[in-house]
Amino acid sequence: MKTLVVGTRGSQLALAQSNYIIDALKRVKPDINWELKIIKTTGDKFLNETFEKLEGKGLFVKEIESALVKKEIDLAVHSMKDLPSEEDDALKIAAVTERENPRDVLVSNKDHFLSSLPRGAVVGTSSVRRKAQLLNVRPDLQFSPIRGNVNTRLRKMKELELDAIILAYAGLKRLDLLKEMKELISVKICTPAVGQGALGIQIRSDDKGTESIVSLLNHDATQKAITAERGLLKCLGGGCSVPMGAYAELEDSVVKLRGMVCSPDGSLCLKDYQVGPVSDAAMVGRQLAERLLGKGAKKLINMETDK
């Protein structure tokens, strides 16, 4: 029996996501033996550092991509939000699976909603995107950087007596922890990260055999929505230290893309919207990026990238 090795991070969520993909692959290709290989990434090695202090892009994918190029694994499962906009020509995303709800959620063991958090409340997050957008609507909030897997963050919320933490709906759903959610935050308040909620299956560009199998899991609508979002990201530039986000929705043959770039302190938040043909989703992303750049997005991006 042929064996294909799937590379993944070792976090609880990454394993849940990878096992979900393997189960789906087993259904379409039961005659293949699927093995899982855990690879530790840069982002996993420095859990005490906030993202903006870690240099470079692809903090959660570099080592996995290296293993793929070296043929130590045959395919990799990534959260699409972790993939940098600049792709290695030797690799390709062969499938993007159907997206979970991409929105952020507020979790509070003190029974708070975003609007009812007391003045000066302390919110846990290491995401500059979430922090900047929440400061834009609640400049009185204080923030405590917390990292680690979802259960670790839930534990730290209680141990540090935080008023709330912000997590992704998709992560809670995949770990069967939606009971912890207090509020689903509107995308008008907190635009998701590019690709949030979707999983990508990466292979070597010349591996046609694996591509023919993996492509069976591709969800066309999600793939096109993510293409628009990543078109915006690629045109704007910037990494995880830049507060930016995007969310695309498809309606018939049209893609509707929402984009955001904020100053780190949330005092200035540029938002815009672009509609265009699904057949050229990447172009819609580029057009929205140009609109945001015309409003001064480059200056906000350079605030972080010039540090």
C-alpha positions as CSV (number, residue, x, y, z in Angstrom):
1,M,0.0,0.0,0.0
2,K,1.3,3.4,-0.9
3,T,2.2,5.8,2.0
4,L,1.9,9.5,2.0
5,V,3.3,11.6,4.9
6,V,1.4,14.7,6.1
7,G,3.4,17.4,7.8
8,T,1.9,19.6,10.5
9,R,2.6,21.6,13.6
10,G,2.2,19.9,16.9
11,S,-0.3,22.1,18.6
12,Q,-3.7,20.7,19.6
13,L,-5.4,22.8,17.0
14,A,-2.9,21.9,14.2
15,L,-3.3,18.2,15.0
16,A,-7.1,18.5,15.0
17,Q,-7.0,20.2,11.6
18,S,-4.5,17.7,10.1
19,N,-6.5,14.7,11.3
20,Y,-9.6,16.3,9.8
21,I,-7.8,16.5,6.5
22,I,-6.5,13.0,6.7
23,D,-10.0,11.6,7.5
24,A,-11.2,13.4,4.4
25,L,-8.4,12.1,2.3
26,K,-9.1,8.5,3.6
27,R,-12.6,8.9,2.3
28,V,-11.5,9.8,-1.2
29,K,-8.4,7.5,-1.3
30,P,-8.9,4.6,1.1
31,D,-6.2,2.6,-0.7
32,I,-3.4,4.9,0.6
33,N,-1.7,4.8,4.0
34,W,-1.7,8.3,5.5
35,E,1.0,9.1,8.1
36,L,1.3,12.2,10.2
37,K,4.6,13.9,11.0
38,I,4.9,16.6,13.6
39,I,7.3,19.5,12.8
40,K,8.2,22.2,15.3
41,T,8.2,25.7,13.7
42,T,9.9,29.0,14.7
43,G,6.5,30.3,16.0
44,D,6.2,27.2,18.3
45,K,9.7,27.6,19.7
46,F,9.3,31.2,21.1
47,L,6.0,31.1,22.8
48,N,7.0,33.8,25.3
49,E,7.6,36.3,22.5
50,T,4.9,38.4,20.9
51,F,4.6,38.2,17.1
52,E,5.9,41.6,16.4
53,K,9.2,40.7,18.2
54,L,9.8,37.7,15.9
55,E,11.4,38.7,12.7
56,G,10.4,37.5,9.2
57,K,7.3,36.0,7.7
58,G,5.9,32.5,7.8
59,L,6.7,31.9,11.5
60,F,4.5,28.8,11.5
61,V,5.4,27.3,8.1
62,K,9.1,27.7,7.3
63,E,10.3,24.4,8.8
64,I,7.3,22.5,7.3
65,E,7.9,23.9,3.9
66,S,11.6,23.0,4.2
67,A,10.6,19.4,5.0
68,L,8.3,19.4,2.0
69,V,11.1,20.6,-0.4
70,K,13.5,17.9,1.1
71,K,10.8,15.2,0.5
72,E,10.7,14.4,4.2
73,I,6.9,14.8,3.9
74,D,4.6,14.6,0.9
75,L,2.0,17.3,1.8
76,A,1.5,19.8,4.6
77,V,-1.6,21.2,6.3
78,H,-1.6,24.9,7.1
79,S,-4.0,27.5,8.4
80,M,-4.2,29.8,5.4
81,K,-3.7,32.8,7.7
82,D,-0.2,31.6,8.5
83,L,1.0,31.5,4.9
84,P,3.0,34.5,3.8
85,S,1.9,36.2,0.5
86,E,5.2,35.4,-1.2
87,E,5.2,31.8,-2.2
88,D,8.1,29.4,-3.0
89,D,8.0,28.4,-6.7
90,A,8.9,24.9,-5.6
91,L,5.7,24.6,-3.7
92,K,2.0,25.2,-4.3
93,I,-1.4,25.1,-2.5
94,A,-3.2,22.2,-4.1
95,A,-6.4,22.6,-2.2
96,V,-8.2,25.1,0.1
97,T,-10.9,23.4,2.1
98,E,-14.3,24.9,2.9
99,R,-13.9,27.8,5.3
100,E,-15.3,27.9,8.8
101,N,-16.7,31.2,10.0
102,P,-13.7,33.5,9.9
103,R,-14.7,35.9,12.6
104,D,-13.0,36.6,15.9
105,V,-14.8,35.9,19.2
106,L,-14.7,37.3,22.7
107,V,-14.3,34.8,25.5
108,S,-14.9,36.0,29.1
109,N,-15.3,34.1,32.3
110,K,-16.5,37.3,33.9
111,D,-19.6,37.3,31.6
112,H,-18.6,40.4,29.6
113,F,-19.5,41.4,26.1
114,L,-17.2,43.8,24.1
115,S,-19.6,46.7,24.8
116,S,-20.0,45.8,28.5
117,L,-16.3,45.5,29.3
118,P,-15.6,47.9,32.2
119,R,-13.4,51.0,31.4
120,G,-9.7,49.9,31.4
121,A,-10.6,46.2,31.2
122,V,-7.6,43.9,30.4
123,V,-8.0,41.8,27.2
124,G,-5.6,39.0,26.3
125,T,-4.3,38.8,22.8
126,S,-0.9,38.8,21.0
127,S,-2.5,39.8,17.7
128,V,-1.6,43.3,16.6
129,R,-4.6,43.1,14.2
130,R,-7.1,42.4,16.9
131,K,-5.5,44.9,19.4
132,A,-5.5,47.8,16.9
133,Q,-9.1,47.3,15.8
134,L,-10.4,46.9,19.3
135,L,-8.6,50.0,20.4
136,N,-10.2,51.8,17.5
137,V,-13.6,51.2,19.0
138,R,-12.6,50.9,22.7
139,P,-9.4,53.1,23.2
140,D,-9.8,52.7,27.0
141,L,-9.0,48.9,26.9
142,Q,-5.7,47.5,28.1
143,F,-4.0,44.5,26.5
144,S,-2.0,41.6,27.9
145,P,0.0,39.5,25.4
146,I,-0.8,35.8,25.6
147,R,0.2,33.0,23.3
148,G,0.1,29.2,23.2
149,N,-2.6,26.8,22.1
150,V,-6.3,27.5,22.7
151,N,-6.6,25.7,26.0
152,T,-3.4,27.4,27.3
153,R,-5.0,30.8,26.5
154,L,-8.2,29.8,28.2
155,R,-6.2,28.8,31.2
156,K,-4.2,32.0,31.3
157,M,-7.3,34.1,31.1
158,K,-8.3,32.6,34.4
159,E,-4.9,32.5,36.0
160,L,-4.1,36.1,35.1
161,E,-7.6,37.2,35.9
162,L,-8.1,38.8,32.5
163,D,-11.5,40.4,31.7
164,A,-11.6,38.7,28.3
165,I,-9.5,37.1,25.5
166,I,-10.0,37.2,21.8
167,L,-9.8,34.0,19.8
168,A,-10.8,32.7,16.3
169,Y,-14.3,31.1,16.0
170,A,-12.8,28.4,13.7
171,G,-10.3,27.3,16.3
172,L,-12.9,26.9,19.0
173,K,-15.2,25.1,16.6
174,R,-12.5,22.6,15.5
175,L,-11.7,21.9,19.2
176,D,-15.3,21.6,20.2
177,L,-15.0,24.5,22.5
178,L,-17.7,26.8,21.2
179,K,-19.3,26.7,24.6
180,E,-16.5,29.1,25.7
181,M,-17.6,31.8,23.3
182,K,-19.3,34.8,24.8
183,E,-19.7,37.0,21.7
184,L,-19.1,36.6,17.9
185,I,-17.5,39.9,16.9
186,S,-18.7,41.7,13.8
187,V,-16.3,41.9,10.8
188,K,-17.2,45.7,10.8
189,I,-15.5,45.9,14.2
190,C,-12.7,43.3,13.8
191,T,-11.8,42.4,10.2
192,P,-10.4,38.8,10.2
193,A,-6.8,37.9,9.2
194,V,-6.3,37.1,5.5
195,G,-7.3,33.4,5.1
196,Q,-8.7,33.0,8.7
197,G,-10.9,30.0,9.0
198,A,-9.6,28.1,6.0
199,L,-7.1,25.3,5.7
200,G,-4.6,24.9,2.8
201,I,-3.0,21.7,1.6
202,Q,0.5,22.4,0.3
203,I,2.5,20.1,-2.0
204,R,5.6,20.2,-4.2
205,S,4.8,21.9,-7.4
206,D,6.0,19.0,-9.6
207,D,4.2,16.3,-7.6
208,K,1.3,15.7,-10.0
209,G,0.4,12.4,-8.4
210,T,-0.3,13.9,-4.9
211,E,-1.9,17.0,-6.5
212,S,-4.5,14.8,-8.3
213,I,-5.5,13.3,-4.9
214,V,-5.4,16.5,-2.8
215,S,-7.2,18.6,-5.3
216,L,-10.3,16.5,-4.7
217,L,-10.7,18.4,-1.4
218,N,-10.6,21.9,-2.9
219,H,-13.6,24.1,-2.1
220,D,-13.9,26.4,-5.1
221,A,-15.8,29.2,-3.5
222,T,-13.4,29.3,-0.5
223,Q,-10.4,29.1,-2.8
224,K,-11.5,32.1,-4.8
225,A,-12.3,34.2,-1.7
226,I,-8.9,33.5,-0.3
227,T,-7.3,34.4,-3.6
228,A,-8.9,37.8,-3.4
229,E,-7.7,38.3,0.2
230,R,-4.2,37.2,-0.6
231,G,-4.1,39.4,-3.6
232,L,-4.7,42.3,-1.2
233,L,-2.1,41.1,1.2
234,K,0.6,40.6,-1.5
235,C,0.0,44.1,-2.9
236,L,0.1,45.8,0.5
237,G,3.1,43.9,1.8
238,G,3.8,43.7,5.5
239,G,3.8,40.7,7.9
240,C,2.3,39.7,11.2
241,S,3.6,42.9,12.8
242,V,1.3,45.0,10.7
243,P,-2.4,45.4,11.7
244,M,-4.2,44.5,8.5
245,G,-7.1,42.2,7.6
246,A,-9.4,41.2,4.8
247,Y,-12.6,39.3,4.3
248,A,-14.1,38.2,1.0
249,E,-17.5,36.8,0.3
250,L,-18.8,35.4,-3.0
251,E,-22.3,36.1,-4.4
252,D,-23.0,34.4,-7.7
253,S,-20.2,35.5,-10.1
254,V,-19.1,38.4,-7.9
255,V,-16.5,38.7,-5.1
256,K,-17.1,41.3,-2.4
257,L,-13.9,42.1,-0.5
258,R,-13.5,44.1,2.7
259,G,-10.0,45.3,3.7
260,M,-8.5,47.1,6.7
261,V,-5.1,48.6,7.7
262,C,-4.7,50.2,11.1
263,S,-2.1,52.1,13.0
264,P,-0.8,50.0,15.9
265,D,-2.5,52.1,18.5
266,G,-5.8,52.0,16.7
267,S,-6.1,55.7,16.4
268,L,-6.3,55.5,12.6
269,C,-8.1,52.6,10.9
270,L,-8.4,52.7,7.1
271,K,-11.2,50.5,5.7
272,D,-12.6,50.1,2.2
273,Y,-14.6,47.7,0.0
274,Q,-14.2,46.4,-3.5
275,V,-16.4,44.4,-5.7
276,G,-15.4,42.5,-8.9
277,P,-15.6,39.3,-10.9
278,V,-14.9,36.0,-9.3
279,S,-13.0,35.0,-12.4
280,D,-10.3,37.5,-11.5
281,A,-10.4,37.4,-7.7
282,A,-6.7,38.3,-7.3
283,M,-7.3,41.5,-9.3
284,V,-10.1,42.5,-6.9
285,G,-7.6,42.2,-4.1
286,R,-5.0,44.3,-5.9
287,Q,-7.6,47.0,-6.7
288,L,-8.7,47.2,-3.1
289,A,-5.0,47.4,-2.0
290,E,-4.6,50.4,-4.4
291,R,-7.6,52.1,-2.9
292,L,-6.2,51.6,0.6
293,L,-2.7,52.8,-0.5
294,G,-4.4,55.9,-1.9
295,K,-5.8,56.6,1.5
296,G,-2.4,56.4,3.2
297,A,-2.0,52.7,4.1
298,K,1.7,52.7,3.1
299,K,2.5,55.1,5.9
300,L,0.7,52.9,8.4
301,I,2.5,49.8,7.1
302,N,5.9,51.5,7.3
303,M,5.3,52.4,11.0
304,E,6.0,48.8,11.7
305,T,8.2,47.5,8.9
306,D,10.7,50.4,9.4
307,K,11.2,49.4,13.1
